[in-house]
Amino acid sequence: GFRGRRKNCYSLAVRCVHKALQYQYKGRKLKKRNMRKLWIQRINFGVREHSLPYSILLRNLCRSNVAINRKVLSELAIHEPRTFHALAQLAKDRQRDGLLAALD
């Protein structure tokens, strides 16, 4: 329930409910933003262990036609380190192949 006059005075309670609905709407938007930031931080931490920048990982996975979103990549970085290592290695190999092709 509410505290103070809000629990007894109807007009104050109505205002408070409207404000709560506004906070709820903003919170739903912020939750998506915060989760995306968290996924990126987790992926970045996992990929730094393999001495590879985050942007290089995503670019080379995309070029290798690996369709994994950030949410799944962050879960792999935490719960499946071997699988994440294989993806990081794939990105490294793709980058090396791209550099060799550029030199030819």
DASUL-V819942 format. One line per field, one symbol per residue. ss: DSSP state (2 for helix, 1 for strand, 0 for the rest). burial: I if it has 24 or more other ideal C-beta (glycine too) atoms within 12 Angstrom, else O. Layout:
BEGIN
ss: ???
burial: ???
END
This chain:
BEGIN
ss: 00022220022222222222222222222222222222222222222200000222222222200000022222222220222222222222222222222220
burial: OOOOOOOOOOOOOOOOOOOOOOOOOOOOOOOOOOOOOOIIOIIIOIIOOIOIOIOIIIOIIOOOOOOIOIOOIIOIIOOOOOOIOOIIOIIIOIIOOOOOOOOO
END
